[in-house]
Amino acid sequence: MAEGCVYLVGAGPGDPELLTVKALRVIREADVVVMDRLVSHDIEALIPAGTTRIFAGKEAGKHHLRQEEINDLLQRLAQSGRRVVRLKGGDPLVFGRGSEEAEHLARSGIRFEVVPGITAAAGCTAYAGIPLTHRGLANTVRFITGHAMDNGDIEYDWPKLVDPDCTLVIYMGLGTLDRLATALIGAGMPPDMPAAAIQHGTTAHQRRVTAALAELPQVVRSARLASPTLVVIGKVVGMAETLDWFQPMPADTQSVAL
């Protein structure tokens, strides 16, 4: 039997044209694709007809497959000689649990490759007109998650996250935005620090709202933003209007013939 292989592939934040050349190639060559829920419909449309698709989407409190089951599934598929693409939104090693899956495969003696993707922090902010760094505004960037392990309390050394020269990007923070904003302000973050929330970044459904940090949770609620939404906090958010280049097109006018 031929040796199987698992490709841990980053699908990027949603725009299919942001896929890497290698990602597109292995998707087209796959025998089976195991997909997360954050993989956009436009990218899913690039999977050839006849390729087996397995949905393994996870969201807070609603796991289609538990992580242990996904690990075992990838192992079994590869052991049967298949070329397996584990397709993840963004980058597989940035809050994507790809390293946990790679660790399991390594311990099981399964060959695997990691195909990096554009993480949401880079893709969504660029399409929202927000540079992660800008001379005189931000010289560092920090990525954190707003979703605690096993739905527990979010625990950070909050004062260390308060840096006027740093852009703070929060993944999976929509459901805990009130607590995050309160904790940051309580630790010394200025209540009027510019902040933004970006829903479905880089896609035809992209929406962006901006506000002072203290006001952002209410603005997000009023706008009825839904997951996936990325939160950005920092002085660079003030450039969003100036650098507002992206005009989402209706989904039916977008081309995905890569």
C-alpha positions as CSV (number, residue, x, y, z in Angstrom):
1,M,0.0,0.0,0.0
2,A,1.3,3.5,-0.9
3,E,2.3,5.7,2.0
4,G,-0.3,8.3,2.8
5,C,0.4,11.9,3.7
6,V,-1.5,14.7,5.5
7,Y,-1.1,18.3,4.3
8,L,-2.0,20.8,7.0
9,V,-3.1,23.6,4.7
10,G,-3.9,27.2,5.6
11,A,-6.8,28.4,3.4
12,G,-6.3,32.1,4.4
13,P,-9.1,34.4,5.7
14,G,-11.6,33.8,2.9
15,D,-10.6,35.4,-0.5
16,P,-9.7,32.4,-2.7
17,E,-7.1,34.5,-4.5
18,L,-5.1,34.7,-1.3
19,L,-4.4,30.9,-1.4
20,T,-0.8,30.0,-1.9
21,V,0.2,28.2,-5.1
22,K,1.1,25.2,-3.1
23,A,-2.2,25.2,-1.2
24,L,-4.2,25.2,-4.4
25,R,-2.0,22.4,-5.9
26,V,-2.4,20.0,-2.9
27,I,-6.2,20.8,-2.7
28,R,-6.5,19.7,-6.4
29,E,-4.4,16.6,-5.9
30,A,-6.1,15.4,-2.6
31,D,-8.0,12.2,-2.2
32,V,-9.9,13.6,0.8
33,V,-10.3,17.1,2.3
34,V,-11.1,17.5,6.0
35,M,-12.4,21.0,6.4
36,D,-12.9,23.5,9.2
37,R,-16.0,25.7,9.4
38,L,-13.9,28.9,8.6
39,V,-13.1,27.7,5.1
40,S,-15.0,30.0,2.8
41,H,-17.6,28.6,0.3
42,D,-15.5,30.1,-2.6
43,I,-12.4,28.1,-1.5
44,E,-14.5,25.0,-1.0
45,A,-15.7,25.4,-4.6
46,L,-12.1,24.9,-5.7
47,I,-12.1,21.3,-4.4
48,P,-12.5,19.0,-7.5
49,A,-15.7,17.1,-8.0
50,G,-15.3,13.5,-6.7
51,T,-12.9,14.4,-3.9
52,T,-14.2,13.2,-0.6
53,R,-15.1,16.0,1.8
54,I,-15.4,15.6,5.5
55,F,-16.7,18.5,7.7
56,A,-14.9,18.8,11.0
57,G,-15.9,22.3,11.9
58,K,-15.7,23.6,15.4
59,E,-17.0,26.7,17.2
60,A,-17.4,27.6,20.8
61,G,-19.5,24.9,22.5
62,K,-20.4,23.2,19.2
63,H,-17.9,20.7,18.0
64,H,-18.9,18.6,15.0
65,L,-15.9,16.4,15.8
66,R,-13.8,16.6,19.0
67,Q,-10.1,17.3,18.5
68,E,-9.1,13.8,19.5
69,E,-11.5,12.4,16.9
70,I,-10.0,14.7,14.2
71,N,-6.5,13.5,15.1
72,D,-7.5,9.9,14.8
73,L,-9.4,10.5,11.6
74,L,-6.4,12.0,9.9
75,Q,-4.2,9.1,11.1
76,R,-6.6,6.5,9.8
77,L,-7.0,8.2,6.4
78,A,-3.3,8.5,5.9
79,Q,-2.7,4.9,7.0
80,S,-5.1,3.8,4.3
81,G,-2.7,5.4,1.7
82,R,-4.7,8.5,0.9
83,R,-3.4,12.0,0.3
84,V,-5.2,14.0,2.9
85,V,-5.7,17.8,3.0
86,R,-6.6,19.1,6.4
87,L,-7.9,22.5,5.3
88,K,-8.0,25.2,7.9
89,G,-9.0,28.9,7.8
90,G,-6.1,31.3,8.1
91,D,-2.8,29.7,9.0
92,P,-2.9,26.2,10.5
93,L,-0.4,27.1,13.2
94,V,-1.9,30.4,14.4
95,F,-4.8,29.5,16.8
96,G,-5.7,26.7,14.4
97,R,-4.6,23.7,16.5
98,G,-2.6,22.5,13.5
99,S,0.4,21.9,15.8
100,E,-1.7,19.5,17.9
101,E,-2.6,17.5,14.8
102,A,1.0,17.6,13.6
103,E,2.2,16.4,16.9
104,H,-0.3,13.4,16.9
105,L,0.7,12.5,13.3
106,A,4.4,12.7,14.2
107,R,4.0,10.4,17.2
108,S,2.0,8.0,15.0
109,G,4.7,7.9,12.3
110,I,2.5,9.6,9.7
111,R,4.2,11.8,7.1
112,F,2.8,15.3,7.0
113,E,3.6,18.7,5.6
114,V,2.5,22.2,6.7
115,V,1.4,24.6,4.1
116,P,1.2,28.1,5.7
117,G,-1.7,30.4,4.9
118,I,-2.4,34.1,5.4
119,T,-3.6,34.5,8.9
120,A,-6.7,36.6,9.6
121,A,-4.6,39.2,11.5
122,A,-2.7,40.0,8.3
123,G,-5.4,39.4,5.7
124,C,-8.5,41.0,7.4
125,T,-6.7,44.1,8.6
126,A,-5.1,44.7,5.2
127,Y,-8.6,44.5,3.5
128,A,-10.0,46.8,6.3
129,G,-7.4,49.5,5.7
130,I,-5.6,48.9,9.0
131,P,-1.8,48.4,8.9
132,L,-0.5,46.2,11.7
133,T,2.5,48.4,12.1
134,H,3.1,52.0,11.0
135,R,5.9,54.3,11.8
136,G,5.0,56.6,14.7
137,L,1.9,54.6,15.6
138,A,2.8,51.0,16.2
139,N,6.2,49.1,16.1
140,T,5.0,45.8,17.5
141,V,2.0,43.5,17.1
142,R,0.5,41.0,19.5
143,F,-2.0,38.2,18.7
144,I,-4.2,36.8,21.4
145,T,-7.3,34.7,21.5
146,G,-10.5,35.8,23.2
147,H,-11.7,32.2,23.6
148,A,-10.4,30.3,26.6
149,M,-9.6,26.6,26.6
150,D,-12.6,24.5,27.5
151,N,-14.7,27.6,27.7
152,G,-13.1,28.7,30.9
153,D,-12.2,32.1,32.1
154,I,-9.8,34.2,30.0
155,E,-6.6,34.7,32.0
156,Y,-3.9,37.1,30.8
157,D,-1.4,39.4,32.5
158,W,-3.6,42.3,31.4
159,P,-1.1,45.1,32.2
160,K,1.4,43.5,29.9
161,L,-1.1,43.8,27.0
162,V,-1.4,47.5,27.5
163,D,1.2,49.1,25.2
164,P,0.5,52.3,23.3
165,D,3.0,51.3,20.6
166,C,1.6,47.9,20.0
167,T,-1.3,46.7,17.9
168,L,-3.4,44.1,19.7
169,V,-5.3,41.6,17.5
170,I,-7.9,39.4,19.1
171,Y,-9.0,36.2,17.5
172,M,-12.3,34.6,18.5
173,G,-13.1,37.5,20.8
174,L,-16.6,38.4,19.7
175,G,-18.4,36.5,22.5
176,T,-16.1,37.9,25.2
177,L,-15.6,41.4,23.8
178,D,-17.3,43.1,26.8
179,R,-15.0,41.3,29.3
180,L,-11.9,41.9,27.1
181,A,-12.6,45.6,26.8
182,T,-13.3,46.0,30.5
183,A,-10.2,44.1,31.5
184,L,-7.9,46.1,29.2
185,I,-9.3,49.4,30.3
186,G,-9.0,48.3,33.9
187,A,-5.4,47.5,33.3
188,G,-4.7,50.9,32.0
189,M,-5.6,50.9,28.3
190,P,-7.1,54.3,27.4
191,P,-10.9,54.0,27.0
192,D,-10.6,56.2,23.8
193,M,-8.0,53.9,22.2
194,P,-9.1,53.3,18.5
195,A,-10.6,49.8,18.0
196,A,-12.2,47.9,15.2
197,A,-14.1,44.7,14.5
198,I,-14.0,43.1,11.1
199,Q,-16.5,40.4,10.1
200,H,-15.9,38.0,7.3
201,G,-12.7,39.9,6.3
202,T,-11.4,39.7,2.7
203,T,-14.8,38.3,1.4
204,A,-17.8,39.8,-0.3
205,H,-19.5,39.8,3.1
206,Q,-16.8,41.9,4.8
207,R,-18.1,44.4,7.3
208,R,-16.0,46.8,9.5
209,V,-16.9,48.9,12.4
210,T,-14.6,51.3,14.3
211,A,-15.1,53.0,17.7
212,A,-13.2,53.9,20.9
213,L,-12.4,50.8,22.8
214,A,-14.9,51.6,25.6
215,E,-17.7,51.9,23.0
216,L,-16.8,49.0,20.7
217,P,-18.8,46.3,22.4
218,Q,-22.0,48.3,22.0
219,V,-21.2,49.3,18.5
220,V,-20.6,45.7,17.6
221,R,-24.0,44.7,19.1
222,S,-25.8,47.5,17.3
223,A,-24.2,46.4,14.0
224,R,-25.2,42.8,14.8
225,L,-21.8,41.5,13.8
226,A,-21.5,37.7,13.8
227,S,-18.6,35.2,13.8
228,P,-16.0,35.1,12.4
229,T,-15.1,38.6,13.6
230,L,-11.5,39.8,14.3
231,V,-10.9,42.6,16.8
232,V,-8.1,45.1,16.4
233,I,-7.0,47.6,19.1
234,G,-4.4,50.3,18.6
235,K,-3.6,53.7,17.2
236,V,-3.3,52.2,13.7
237,V,-7.1,51.7,13.6
238,G,-7.3,55.5,13.1
239,M,-5.9,55.0,9.6
240,A,-8.9,52.8,8.5
241,E,-10.7,55.6,6.7
242,T,-7.7,56.9,4.9
243,L,-6.6,53.4,3.7
244,D,-10.1,52.2,2.9
245,W,-9.4,50.5,-0.5
246,F,-11.4,47.3,-0.5
247,Q,-14.9,47.4,-1.9
248,P,-16.7,44.1,-1.4
249,M,-18.4,42.8,-4.5
250,P,-21.6,40.9,-4.6
251,A,-20.7,37.2,-4.2
252,D,-22.2,36.3,-7.6
253,T,-19.8,38.6,-9.4
254,Q,-16.6,37.3,-7.9
255,S,-14.5,34.9,-9.9
256,V,-12.9,31.9,-8.3
257,A,-11.6,30.2,-11.5
258,L,-8.0,29.9,-10.3
